[in-house]
Amino acid sequence: MNVEAMLGRMHIYHRPVYYGIHAVKRFRFWGTTDENLDRFVKFPEGWTLIGEYVLPDAVNNKVPTPDEKSAWDSGFELNVTDDNVNPEANPKAKIRYLRIEMMETYDPSHKVITMNEIFLWGQIEKKYY
């Protein structure tokens, strides 16, 4: 991220038009400040669980109403601490590198998991530019 930061909130956007289906429903954020490239091989050693999040149930996949489409297309705002569902997580940990573990989609029969965009906000502790 070119910064070391504590995350505060995030906004998740799924692919428009695909209401539910293969969009991620439950996921985990992991973070580390370790610059060692071996951290990818040793996962989860050296990584801190920032949080586990569950998005609201999907809208009707077959015939969504205009309000359902609008809500889905607006995305989901999550507070990194308050919306965490895993008591073992440390949402206040400082991180530089972020890893997303996709755990569940709205339709488990799909072999694809998608998440269109993620916006993150937080408190920057150190810059690396």
N, CA, C and O atoms as a MOPAC input file, in Angstrom:
PM7 MOZYME 1SCF
protein

 N      0.82000 1    -1.19100 1     0.00000 1
 C      0.00000 1     0.00000 1     0.00000 1
 C      0.86300 1     1.25400 1     0.00000 1
 O      0.32100 1     2.35500 1    -0.08800 1
 N      2.17300 1     1.13400 1     0.09400 1
 C      3.09200 1     2.26900 1     0.23500 1
 C      2.88900 1     3.04800 1     1.52700 1
 O      3.47900 1     4.11300 1     1.70900 1
 N      2.06500 1     2.52700 1     2.41800 1
 C      1.87100 1     3.13000 1     3.73400 1
 C      1.68900 1     2.01400 1     4.75700 1
 O      1.31200 1     0.89200 1     4.41900 1
 N      1.96300 1     2.34700 1     6.00200 1
 C      1.59900 1     1.48000 1     7.11800 1
 C      0.40300 1     2.15700 1     7.76400 1
 O      0.47200 1     3.33500 1     8.11300 1
 N     -0.68000 1     1.43400 1     7.92600 1
 C     -1.91800 1     2.07200 1     8.37600 1
 C     -2.76200 1     1.13900 1     9.22700 1
 O     -2.59500 1    -0.08000 1     9.20800 1
 N     -3.67200 1     1.74700 1     9.97300 1
 C     -4.74100 1     1.02300 1    10.65800 1
 C     -6.00400 1     1.29200 1     9.85600 1
 O     -6.38800 1     2.44500 1     9.66300 1
 N     -6.64300 1     0.23900 1     9.39300 1
 C     -7.85500 1     0.40900 1     8.60100 1
 C     -9.01700 1     0.82000 1     9.49400 1
 O     -9.12400 1     0.37800 1    10.63800 1
 N     -9.88300 1     1.67000 1     8.95700 1
 C    -11.04100 1     2.12200 1     9.71300 1
 C    -12.36000 1     1.68400 1     9.10100 1
 O    -13.27000 1     1.24100 1     9.80200 1
 N    -12.44800 1     1.81500 1     7.77700 1
 C    -13.67900 1     1.39700 1     7.10200 1
 C    -13.35600 1     1.02100 1     5.67100 1
 O    -12.28000 1     1.31800 1     5.15200 1
 N    -14.30800 1     0.36700 1     5.05500 1
 C    -14.15000 1    -0.06000 1     3.66000 1
 C    -15.49300 1     0.03300 1     2.96000 1
 O    -16.54800 1     0.01900 1     3.59400 1
 N    -15.43200 1     0.12700 1     1.65900 1
 C    -16.64300 1     0.10500 1     0.83800 1
 C    -16.40700 1    -0.92600 1    -0.25900 1
 O    -15.43900 1    -0.83700 1    -1.01500 1
 N    -17.29600 1    -1.89700 1    -0.33500 1
 C    -17.18900 1    -3.00500 1    -1.28600 1
 C    -18.22100 1    -2.81600 1    -2.38600 1
 O    -19.40000 1    -2.58800 1    -2.11600 1
 N    -17.76600 1    -2.91200 1    -3.62600 1
 C    -18.67400 1    -2.88900 1    -4.77100 1
 C    -18.60400 1    -4.23600 1    -5.47900 1
 O    -17.52300 1    -4.72400 1    -5.80800 1
 N    -19.76200 1    -4.82200 1    -5.70500 1
 C    -19.83500 1    -6.03400 1    -6.51100 1
 C    -20.08300 1    -5.64800 1    -7.96000 1
 O    -20.35300 1    -4.48800 1    -8.26900 1
 N    -19.99000 1    -6.61600 1    -8.82500 1
 C    -20.26700 1    -6.35500 1   -10.23300 1
 C    -21.74500 1    -6.03300 1   -10.39400 1
 O    -22.60300 1    -6.79500 1    -9.95000 1
 N    -22.04600 1    -4.89200 1   -11.03600 1
 C    -23.46000 1    -4.59500 1   -11.28400 1
 C    -24.03700 1    -5.63400 1   -12.23400 1
 O    -23.29900 1    -6.27900 1   -12.97700 1
 N    -25.29700 1    -5.78800 1   -12.21200 1
 C    -26.04600 1    -6.72700 1   -13.05300 1
 C    -26.06000 1    -8.12900 1   -12.45000 1
 O    -27.07600 1    -8.81900 1   -12.53600 1
 N    -24.94700 1    -8.57100 1   -11.83700 1
 C    -24.89700 1    -9.90400 1   -11.24000 1
 C    -25.33800 1    -9.80200 1    -9.78700 1
 O    -24.49900 1    -9.67000 1    -8.89600 1
 N    -26.61300 1    -9.86200 1    -9.54200 1
 C    -27.15600 1    -9.67000 1    -8.20800 1
 C    -27.03800 1   -10.95800 1    -7.41100 1
 O    -27.86400 1   -11.86100 1    -7.54600 1
 N    -26.02500 1   -11.03600 1    -6.59500 1
 C    -25.76300 1   -12.23700 1    -5.82200 1
 C    -24.82800 1   -13.14600 1    -6.58900 1
 O    -23.69100 1   -12.77100 1    -6.87200 1
 N    -25.27600 1   -14.29700 1    -6.91900 1
 C    -24.57300 1   -15.32300 1    -7.68500 1
 C    -23.15900 1   -15.53900 1    -7.15000 1
 O    -23.00100 1   -16.03500 1    -6.03500 1
 N    -22.11900 1   -15.17500 1    -7.92100 1
 C    -20.73500 1   -15.47500 1    -7.55500 1
 C    -20.05600 1   -14.33800 1    -6.79500 1
 O    -18.84200 1   -14.37300 1    -6.59600 1
 N    -20.81000 1   -13.34400 1    -6.37200 1
 C    -20.23800 1   -12.25200 1    -5.57800 1
 C    -19.86800 1   -12.75700 1    -4.18900 1
 O    -20.57300 1   -13.58500 1    -3.61100 1
 N    -18.76700 1   -12.25600 1    -3.66300 1
 C    -18.31400 1   -12.68800 1    -2.34500 1
 C    -19.30300 1   -12.22600 1    -1.27400 1
 O    -19.76100 1   -11.08400 1    -1.27300 1
 N    -19.61400 1   -13.13800 1    -0.37500 1
 C    -20.52500 1   -12.84000 1     0.73400 1
 C    -19.76500 1   -12.77500 1     2.06100 1
 O    -20.02700 1   -11.90600 1     2.89300 1
 N    -18.82200 1   -13.70300 1     2.25000 1
 C    -18.04600 1   -13.74500 1     3.49200 1
 C    -16.56900 1   -13.78000 1     3.12700 1
 O    -16.15000 1   -14.55800 1     2.26900 1
 N    -15.77700 1   -12.92500 1     3.79000 1
 C    -14.35500 1   -12.84300 1     3.48000 1
 C    -13.58000 1   -12.38900 1     4.71100 1
 O    -14.14900 1   -11.87500 1     5.67400 1
 N    -12.26400 1   -12.59400 1     4.65300 1
 C    -11.36400 1   -12.16200 1     5.72400 1
 C    -10.29900 1   -11.23600 1     5.14200 1
 O     -9.84200 1   -11.42300 1     4.01400 1
 N     -9.91500 1   -10.23900 1     5.93200 1
 C     -8.76500 1    -9.39400 1     5.62100 1
 C     -7.62600 1    -9.82100 1     6.53500 1
 O     -7.79900 1    -9.92900 1     7.74900 1
 N     -6.46200 1   -10.06300 1     5.94400 1
 C     -5.24600 1   -10.36300 1     6.68400 1
 C     -4.25100 1    -9.24600 1     6.37700 1
 O     -4.25500 1    -8.70200 1     5.27300 1
 N     -3.41100 1    -8.90600 1     7.32800 1
 C     -2.43100 1    -7.85700 1     7.09300 1
 C     -1.10000 1    -8.17400 1     7.73400 1
 O     -1.01600 1    -8.96100 1     8.67600 1
 N     -0.05000 1    -7.54200 1     7.20200 1
 C      1.29500 1    -7.67200 1     7.75700 1
 C      2.09500 1    -6.42100 1     7.40900 1
 O      1.75100 1    -5.68500 1     6.48500 1
 N      3.15600 1    -6.19700 1     8.15800 1
 C      4.12000 1    -5.15000 1     7.81600 1
 C      5.43300 1    -5.78300 1     7.37500 1
 O      6.39400 1    -5.07400 1     7.07600 1
 N      5.48100 1    -7.10200 1     7.33400 1
 C      6.68300 1    -7.86200 1     6.99300 1
 C      7.03000 1    -7.68700 1     5.51600 1
 O      6.21800 1    -7.99700 1     4.64400 1
 N      8.23400 1    -7.19000 1     5.23600 1
 C      8.66900 1    -6.99400 1     3.84900 1
 C      9.27000 1    -8.25600 1     3.24100 1
 O      9.60800 1    -8.25400 1     2.05700 1
 N      9.41100 1    -9.31400 1     3.99900 1
 C      9.99900 1   -10.55800 1     3.52000 1
 C      9.07800 1   -11.20400 1     2.48800 1
 O      7.91500 1   -11.47900 1     2.78200 1
 N      9.58700 1   -11.44700 1     1.29200 1
 C      8.76600 1   -12.03000 1     0.23100 1
 C      8.30100 1   -13.44400 1     0.54600 1
 O      7.33900 1   -13.92000 1    -0.05600 1
 N      8.96300 1   -14.12400 1     1.47600 1
 C      8.53500 1   -15.47100 1     1.85700 1
 C      7.19300 1   -15.46700 1     2.57900 1
 O      6.60500 1   -16.52600 1     2.79800 1
 N      6.70800 1   -14.29200 1     2.94800 1
 C      5.43500 1   -14.22600 1     3.67800 1
 C      4.29600 1   -14.82700 1     2.86100 1
 O      3.30700 1   -15.28700 1     3.43200 1
 N      4.41900 1   -14.82900 1     1.52700 1
 C      3.35600 1   -15.39400 1     0.69700 1
 C      3.34500 1   -16.91700 1     0.78400 1
 O      2.28600 1   -17.53700 1     0.69100 1
 N      4.50600 1   -17.51400 1     0.95900 1
 C      4.62100 1   -18.96500 1     1.03600 1
 C      4.18000 1   -19.47800 1     2.40000 1
 O      3.59200 1   -20.55500 1     2.49500 1
 N      4.45300 1   -18.73100 1     3.44000 1
 C      4.22300 1   -19.18300 1     4.81200 1
 C      2.84200 1   -18.83400 1     5.35300 1
 O      2.57300 1   -19.07300 1     6.53000 1
 N      1.97600 1   -18.28500 1     4.54400 1
 C      0.66200 1   -17.85400 1     5.01300 1
 C     -0.01900 1   -18.96900 1     5.79500 1
 O     -0.00800 1   -20.11000 1     5.33100 1
 N     -0.61100 1   -18.70100 1     6.95800 1
 C     -0.82100 1   -17.40000 1     7.58500 1
 C      0.26800 1   -16.97500 1     8.56400 1
 O      0.10300 1   -15.97500 1     9.26300 1
 N      1.39500 1   -17.72000 1     8.63400 1
 C      2.46900 1   -17.32700 1     9.54800 1
 C      2.93500 1   -15.90400 1     9.22900 1
 O      3.24900 1   -15.58800 1     8.08200 1
 N      2.97500 1   -15.06200 1    10.24400 1
 C      3.41900 1   -13.68900 1    10.04300 1
 C      2.31800 1   -12.73500 1     9.61400 1
 O      2.55600 1   -11.53400 1     9.48300 1
 N      1.12400 1   -13.25000 1     9.39400 1
 C     -0.01100 1   -12.41700 1     9.00800 1
 C     -0.96100 1   -12.29400 1    10.19700 1
 O     -1.12000 1   -13.23300 1    10.97800 1
 N     -1.58500 1   -11.13500 1    10.32200 1
 C     -2.55900 1   -10.88200 1    11.38000 1
 C     -3.95000 1   -10.84300 1    10.77500 1
 O     -4.17800 1   -10.16800 1     9.77100 1
 N     -4.87100 1   -11.56100 1    11.38100 1
 C     -6.25900 1   -11.49800 1    10.92600 1
 C     -6.83300 1   -10.14900 1    11.35100 1
 O     -6.99300 1    -9.88200 1    12.54200 1
 N     -7.13700 1    -9.31300 1    10.38200 1
 C     -7.69400 1    -7.98600 1    10.64500 1
 C     -9.18400 1    -8.10200 1    10.95300 1
 O     -9.69400 1    -7.43600 1    11.85500 1
 N     -9.87100 1    -8.94400 1    10.20500 1
 C    -11.29500 1    -9.10900 1    10.45000 1
 C    -11.92800 1   -10.07500 1     9.48300 1
 O    -11.38700 1   -10.37100 1     8.41800 1
 N    -13.08000 1   -10.55800 1     9.87500 1
 C    -13.91100 1   -11.41700 1     9.02300 1
 C    -15.25100 1   -10.70500 1     8.87700 1
 O    -15.81500 1   -10.20500 1     9.85000 1
 N    -15.74800 1   -10.67000 1     7.65100 1
 C    -16.93100 1    -9.86700 1     7.35600 1
 C    -17.93500 1   -10.67300 1     6.55600 1
 O    -17.57000 1   -11.46200 1     5.68400 1
 N    -19.21000 1   -10.46100 1     6.86700 1
 C    -20.30400 1   -11.12400 1     6.16500 1
 C    -21.21800 1   -10.03100 1     5.62800 1
 O    -21.75400 1    -9.22600 1     6.38900 1
 N    -21.38700 1   -10.01300 1     4.32100 1
 C    -22.25200 1    -9.01900 1     3.69300 1
 C    -23.70700 1    -9.46000 1     3.79200 1
 O    -23.97900 1   -10.64800 1     3.96900 1
 N    -24.64300 1    -8.52600 1     3.68000 1
 C    -26.06600 1    -8.87700 1     3.78900 1
 C    -26.48100 1    -9.90400 1     2.73700 1
 O    -25.83900 1   -10.04400 1     1.69600 1
 N    -27.55900 1   -10.61200 1     3.02900 1
 C    -28.06800 1   -11.58700 1     2.07300 1
 C    -28.34500 1   -10.92700 1     0.73700 1
 O    -28.71300 1    -9.75400 1     0.65900 1
 N    -28.15800 1   -11.70700 1    -0.30300 1
 C    -28.34000 1   -11.20400 1    -1.66400 1
 C    -29.79600 1   -10.86300 1    -1.93000 1
 O    -30.71400 1   -11.37400 1    -1.28900 1
 N    -29.96100 1    -9.99900 1    -2.88100 1
 C    -31.30200 1    -9.68400 1    -3.35100 1
 C    -31.80400 1   -10.85800 1    -4.18300 1
 O    -31.05300 1   -11.79600 1    -4.45000 1
 N    -33.04700 1   -10.81100 1    -4.58600 1
 C    -33.61700 1   -11.86200 1    -5.41700 1
 C    -32.84600 1   -11.92400 1    -6.73600 1
 O    -32.91000 1   -10.98900 1    -7.53500 1
 N    -32.13100 1   -13.00000 1    -6.96300 1
 C    -31.30400 1   -13.12600 1    -8.16500 1
 C    -32.11100 1   -13.17900 1    -9.45400 1
 O    -31.63300 1   -12.74100 1   -10.50100 1
 N    -33.31100 1   -13.70100 1    -9.39400 1
 C    -34.08000 1   -13.89900 1   -10.62700 1
 C    -34.81700 1   -12.64000 1   -11.06500 1
 O    -34.79700 1   -12.29200 1   -12.24600 1
 N    -35.46600 1   -11.95300 1   -10.13100 1
 C    -36.24200 1   -10.76200 1   -10.48800 1
 C    -36.05100 1    -9.68100 1    -9.41800 1
 O    -36.96000 1    -9.43200 1    -8.62600 1
 N    -34.87400 1    -9.03500 1    -9.38800 1
 C    -34.67700 1    -7.99800 1    -8.37900 1
 C    -35.52500 1    -6.76400 1    -8.67700 1
 O    -35.71400 1    -6.38900 1    -9.83400 1
 N    -36.02400 1    -6.15100 1    -7.63500 1
 C    -36.80300 1    -4.92400 1    -7.79500 1
 C    -35.84600 1    -3.77100 1    -8.09700 1
 O    -34.64100 1    -3.90200 1    -7.87800 1
 N    -36.36000 1    -2.64300 1    -8.59400 1
 C    -35.48200 1    -1.48100 1    -8.81400 1
 C    -34.76400 1    -1.03900 1    -7.53100 1
 O    -33.60000 1    -0.64300 1    -7.58200 1
 N    -35.44500 1    -1.10400 1    -6.38900 1
 C    -34.80500 1    -0.73600 1    -5.12200 1
 C    -33.67700 1    -1.70700 1    -4.76700 1
 O    -32.62500 1    -1.29300 1    -4.28000 1
 N    -33.90100 1    -2.99200 1    -5.01100 1
 C    -32.86300 1    -3.98900 1    -4.74700 1
 C    -31.65300 1    -3.75900 1    -5.65500 1
 O    -30.51200 1    -3.84300 1    -5.20000 1
 N    -31.89500 1    -3.47200 1    -6.91700 1
 C    -30.79600 1    -3.19400 1    -7.85200 1
 C    -29.99900 1    -1.97500 1    -7.39900 1
 O    -28.76800 1    -1.98800 1    -7.42100 1
 N    -30.70000 1    -0.93000 1    -6.99200 1
 C    -30.04100 1     0.29700 1    -6.54800 1
 C    -29.18700 1     0.04700 1    -5.30400 1
 O    -28.05500 1     0.52200 1    -5.22100 1
 N    -29.72900 1    -0.69400 1    -4.34500 1
 C    -28.98600 1    -1.00100 1    -3.11800 1
 C    -27.73800 1    -1.82500 1    -3.43600 1
 O    -26.66300 1    -1.54900 1    -2.90300 1
 N    -27.87100 1    -2.82100 1    -4.28700 1
 C    -26.74200 1    -3.67500 1    -4.66200 1
 C    -25.66900 1    -2.86600 1    -5.37600 1
 O    -24.48300 1    -2.99100 1    -5.07200 1
 N    -26.08900 1    -2.03600 1    -6.32600 1
 C    -25.13600 1    -1.25600 1    -7.11200 1
 C    -24.44800 1    -0.16900 1    -6.29100 1
 O    -23.37400 1     0.30000 1    -6.66900 1
 N    -25.05100 1     0.23700 1    -5.17400 1
 C    -24.44800 1     1.25600 1    -4.30200 1
 C    -23.31900 1     0.69100 1    -3.44800 1
 O    -22.52800 1     1.45200 1    -2.88900 1
 N    -23.23600 1    -0.61100 1    -3.34300 1
 C    -22.16900 1    -1.24000 1    -2.58100 1
 C    -22.48000 1    -1.32800 1    -1.09800 1
 O    -23.56200 1    -0.95600 1    -0.64300 1
 N    -21.49800 1    -1.83300 1    -0.35500 1
 C    -21.66300 1    -2.08300 1     1.07100 1
 C    -20.56000 1    -1.37700 1     1.84400 1
 O    -19.37700 1    -1.58700 1     1.58000 1
 N    -20.94400 1    -0.55200 1     2.78500 1
 C    -20.00100 1     0.15700 1     3.65700 1
 C    -19.83000 1    -0.65800 1     4.93500 1
 O    -20.81300 1    -1.03600 1     5.57200 1
 N    -18.58000 1    -0.92700 1     5.30800 1
 C    -18.29500 1    -1.71400 1     6.50700 1
 C    -17.30600 1    -0.98300 1     7.40100 1
 O    -16.34400 1    -0.38600 1     6.91800 1
 N    -17.54600 1    -1.03300 1     8.69400 1
 C    -16.60000 1    -0.53000 1     9.67400 1
 C    -15.68300 1    -1.69600 1    10.02800 1
 O    -16.16100 1    -2.76600 1    10.40600 1
 N    -14.38200 1    -1.50000 1     9.91200 1
 C    -13.42300 1    -2.58800 1    10.09300 1
 C    -13.54000 1    -3.22500 1    11.47900 1
 O    -13.40500 1    -4.44100 1    11.61000 1
 N    -13.78500 1    -2.42700 1    12.50300 1
 C    -13.91000 1    -2.95800 1    13.86600 1
 C    -15.32100 1    -3.43700 1    14.17100 1
 O    -15.51300 1    -4.58200 1    14.57800 1
 N    -16.30200 1    -2.57800 1    13.97900 1
 C    -17.67900 1    -2.87800 1    14.39200 1
 C    -18.33200 1    -4.00000 1    13.59600 1
 O    -19.16200 1    -4.73000 1    14.13700 1
 N    -17.98000 1    -4.15300 1    12.32900 1
 C    -18.61700 1    -5.16700 1    11.48900 1
 C    -17.85400 1    -6.48800 1    11.45700 1
 O    -18.28800 1    -7.43000 1    10.79300 1
 N    -16.73900 1    -6.57300 1    12.15400 1
 C    -15.97300 1    -7.80700 1    12.24700 1
 C    -16.77500 1    -8.84200 1    13.03400 1
 O    -17.31800 1    -8.53000 1    14.09400 1
 N    -16.85200 1   -10.07900 1    12.52100 1
 C    -17.60500 1   -11.14200 1    13.19700 1
 C    -16.69700 1   -12.19400 1    13.83600 1
 O    -17.19200 1   -13.17000 1    14.40100 1
 N    -15.38500 1   -12.01200 1    13.75700 1
 C    -14.45200 1   -13.00000 1    14.28700 1
 C    -13.78300 1   -12.45800 1    15.55700 1
 O    -13.00400 1   -11.50800 1    15.47700 1
 N    -14.07200 1   -13.04300 1    16.72400 1
 C    -13.50700 1   -12.52800 1    17.97600 1
 C    -11.98600 1   -12.67300 1    18.07100 1
 O    -11.36500 1   -12.01900 1    18.90800 1
 N    -11.37800 1   -13.50800 1    17.23700 1
 C     -9.92800 1   -13.69200 1    17.26800 1
 C     -9.19200 1   -12.65500 1    16.42600 1
 O     -7.96200 1   -12.61700 1    16.43400 1
 N     -9.91800 1   -11.82400 1    15.70800 1
 C     -9.30400 1   -10.83400 1    14.82100 1
 C     -8.75600 1    -9.64800 1    15.61000 1
 O     -9.16300 1    -9.38600 1    16.74200 1
 N     -7.82800 1    -8.94500 1    14.98100 1
 C     -7.24500 1    -7.73900 1    15.56700 1
 C     -7.42200 1    -6.58400 1    14.57500 1
 O     -6.48900 1    -6.26000 1    13.84100 1
 N     -8.60100 1    -5.96000 1    14.54300 1
 C     -8.86800 1    -4.91300 1    13.55900 1
 C     -8.03200 1    -3.65100 1    13.73600 1
 O     -8.00300 1    -2.80600 1    12.84100 1
 N     -7.35900 1    -3.50700 1    14.86000 1
 C     -6.54000 1    -2.30900 1    15.11500 1
 C     -5.07500 1    -2.50400 1    14.72100 1
 O     -4.25900 1    -1.60400 1    14.92000 1
 N     -4.73500 1    -3.66500 1    14.16700 1
 C     -3.34600 1    -3.92900 1    13.78300 1
 C     -2.91000 1    -2.99800 1    12.65800 1
 O     -3.69600 1    -2.66400 1    11.77100 1
 N     -1.65100 1    -2.58800 1    12.70600 1
 C     -1.07700 1    -1.77300 1    11.63400 1
 C     -0.62000 1    -2.71300 1    10.52700 1
 O     -0.00700 1    -3.74700 1    10.79200 1
 N     -0.92100 1    -2.34900 1     9.29200 1
 C     -0.55000 1    -3.20400 1     8.16400 1
 C      0.02900 1    -2.37600 1     7.02300 1
 O     -0.24100 1    -1.18100 1     6.89900 1
 N      0.82300 1    -3.03300 1     6.20000 1
 C      1.28800 1    -2.45100 1     4.93800 1
 C      0.82300 1    -3.30900 1     3.76900 1
 O      0.51400 1    -2.79900 1     2.69200 1
 N      0.77800 1    -4.60600 1     3.99400 1
 C      0.36700 1    -5.54500 1     2.95600 1
 C     -0.96700 1    -6.15500 1     3.35800 1
 O     -1.18800 1    -6.47600 1     4.52500 1
 N     -1.83900 1    -6.31000 1     2.39400 1
 C     -3.19500 1    -6.79200 1     2.64700 1
 C     -3.45000 1    -8.04200 1     1.81600 1
 O     -3.07600 1    -8.11900 1     0.64500 1
 N     -4.08300 1    -9.00200 1     2.43600 1
 C     -4.45900 1   -10.23700 1     1.74200 1
 C     -5.94000 1   -10.46700 1     2.00900 1
 O     -6.40500 1   -10.33000 1     3.14000 1
 N     -6.67200 1   -10.81500 1     0.96700 1
 C     -8.10700 1   -11.06100 1     1.10400 1
 C     -8.36000 1   -12.55000 1     0.91100 1
 O     -7.97700 1   -13.12800 1    -0.10600 1
 N     -8.99500 1   -13.15200 1     1.87900 1
 C     -9.36000 1   -14.57100 1     1.80900 1
 C    -10.86200 1   -14.64500 1     1.55200 1
 O    -11.66700 1   -14.33200 1     2.42800 1
 N    -11.22600 1   -15.05800 1     0.35800 1
 C    -12.63500 1   -15.20200 1     0.00300 1
 C    -13.12700 1   -16.52400 1     0.57900 1
 O    -12.51600 1   -17.56800 1     0.35300 1
 N    -14.22300 1   -16.48100 1     1.31800 1
 C    -14.67000 1   -17.67200 1     2.02600 1
 C    -16.01100 1   -18.21600 1     1.55600 1
 O    -16.25700 1   -19.41900 1     1.64800 1
 N    -16.87800 1   -17.34600 1     1.05400 1
 C    -18.22200 1   -17.80100 1     0.68200 1
 C    -18.82200 1   -16.83100 1    -0.33100 1
 O    -18.61100 1   -15.62000 1    -0.25700 1
 N    -19.57300 1   -17.38700 1    -1.27700 1
 C    -20.31500 1   -16.56200 1    -2.22900 1
 C    -21.80600 1   -16.69700 1    -1.93700 1
 O    -22.22300 1   -17.47900 1    -1.08300 1
 N    -22.58600 1   -15.92500 1    -2.66100 1
 C    -24.03700 1   -16.01000 1    -2.48600 1
 C    -24.60400 1   -17.28800 1    -3.09200 1
 O    -25.68500 1   -17.73000 1    -2.70300 1
 N    -23.89100 1   -17.88100 1    -4.03300 1
 C    -24.32800 1   -19.14000 1    -4.63700 1
 C    -23.13300 1   -20.08500 1    -4.68400 1
 O    -22.31100 1   -19.98900 1    -5.59500 1
 N    -23.02100 1   -21.00000 1    -3.71600 1
 C    -21.85800 1   -21.88400 1    -3.63600 1
 C    -21.66200 1   -22.79900 1    -4.84500 1
 O    -20.59300 1   -23.39000 1    -4.99100 1
 N    -22.65900 1   -22.93000 1    -5.70700 1
 C    -22.49900 1   -23.79700 1    -6.87400 1
 C    -21.58900 1   -23.16700 1    -7.93000 1
 O    -21.11300 1   -23.86900 1    -8.82200 1
 N    -21.34200 1   -21.86700 1    -7.84600 1
 C    -20.44800 1   -21.20500 1    -8.80200 1
 C    -18.99300 1   -21.40100 1    -8.39200 1
 O    -18.65700 1   -21.33800 1    -7.20900 1
 N    -18.14700 1   -21.63700 1    -9.36500 1
 C    -16.72300 1   -21.86200 1    -9.11600 1
 C    -15.92200 1   -20.56200 1    -9.16500 1
 O    -14.71000 1   -20.57600 1    -8.94800 1
 N    -16.57800 1   -19.45100 1    -9.44600 1
 C    -15.92000 1   -18.15700 1    -9.57700 1
 C    -16.34100 1   -17.27200 1    -8.40900 1
 O    -17.49600 1   -17.30200 1    -7.98500 1
 N    -15.40500 1   -16.49100 1    -7.89500 1
 C    -15.71800 1   -15.51300 1    -6.85300 1
 C    -15.29400 1   -14.15100 1    -7.37000 1
 O    -14.17300 1   -13.98100 1    -7.85100 1
 N    -16.19900 1   -13.17700 1    -7.26900 1
 C    -15.85900 1   -11.84400 1    -7.75600 1
 C    -16.11800 1   -10.77600 1    -6.69800 1
 O    -16.99800 1   -10.90200 1    -5.84700 1
 N    -15.32400 1    -9.73700 1    -6.78900 1
 C    -15.50200 1    -8.51600 1    -6.01300 1
 C    -15.00100 1    -7.42300 1    -6.95600 1
 O    -13.85300 1    -7.47400 1    -7.39900 1
 N    -15.82600 1    -6.45500 1    -7.26300 1
 C    -15.47300 1    -5.48300 1    -8.28900 1
 C    -14.45400 1    -4.45500 1    -7.80700 1
 O    -13.40000 1    -4.30000 1    -8.42400 1
 N    -14.74700 1    -3.75700 1    -6.72100 1
 C    -13.84600 1    -2.73100 1    -6.19700 1
 C    -13.89900 1    -2.71700 1    -4.67500 1
 O    -14.92000 1    -3.03600 1    -4.06600 1
 N    -12.77200 1    -2.33900 1    -4.07800 1
 C    -12.69100 1    -2.15300 1    -2.63400 1
 C    -12.01900 1    -0.80800 1    -2.38500 1
 O    -10.92800 1    -0.54700 1    -2.89100 1
 N    -12.66700 1     0.02800 1    -1.61500 1
 C    -12.07100 1     1.28500 1    -1.17800 1
 C    -11.80000 1     1.17200 1     0.31500 1
 O    -12.65300 1     0.71700 1     1.07700 1
 N    -10.60700 1     1.58700 1     0.72600 1
 C    -10.20700 1     1.49500 1     2.12600 1
 C     -9.90000 1     2.87800 1     2.68300 1
 O     -9.32400 1     3.72000 1     1.99400 1
 N    -10.28900 1     3.10900 1     3.93600 1
 C     -9.95600 1     4.33000 1     4.65400 1
 C     -9.34000 1     3.93400 1     5.98000 1
 O     -9.65600 1     2.87700 1     6.52700 1
 N     -8.47000 1     4.76800 1     6.49400 1
 C     -7.87700 1     4.48500 1     7.78500 1
 C     -6.90500 1     5.56500 1     8.19900 1
 O     -6.85300 1     6.64400 1     7.60900 1
 N     -6.13600 1     5.25400 1     9.22300 1
 C     -5.16300 1     6.19200 1     9.77300 1
 C     -3.77200 1     5.78100 1     9.31200 1
 O     -3.30600 1     4.68700 1     9.62900 1
 N     -3.10900 1     6.66200 1     8.56000 1
 C     -1.76200 1     6.37900 1     8.06800 1
 C     -0.76400 1     6.63300 1     9.19100 1
 O     -0.73500 1     7.70800 1     9.79000 1
 N      0.05200 1     5.61800 1     9.46200 1
 C      1.06600 1     5.71100 1    10.50900 1
 C      2.44000 1     6.04800 1     9.93100 1
 O      3.23300 1     6.74300 1    10.56600 1
 N      2.71800 1     5.55100 1     8.72000 1
 C      4.03400 1     5.73700 1     8.11600 1
 C      3.89200 1     5.66800 1     6.60400 1
 O      3.14900 1     4.83500 1     6.08500 1
 N      4.61400 1     6.55400 1     5.88300 1
 C      4.59400 1     6.55000 1     4.41800 1
 C      5.90800 1     5.98500 1     3.89600 1
 O      6.96500 1     6.19000 1     4.49300 1
 N      5.83000 1     5.27000 1     2.77200 1
 C      7.01200 1     4.64100 1     2.18300 1
 C      7.35400 1     5.19600 1     0.80300 1
 O      8.02800 1     4.50500 1     0.04000 1
 N      6.93100 1     6.39100 1     0.44500 1
 C      7.21500 1     6.91200 1    -0.89900 1
 C      8.64500 1     7.35700 1    -0.96700 1
 O      9.09500 1     7.82900 1    -2.01100 1

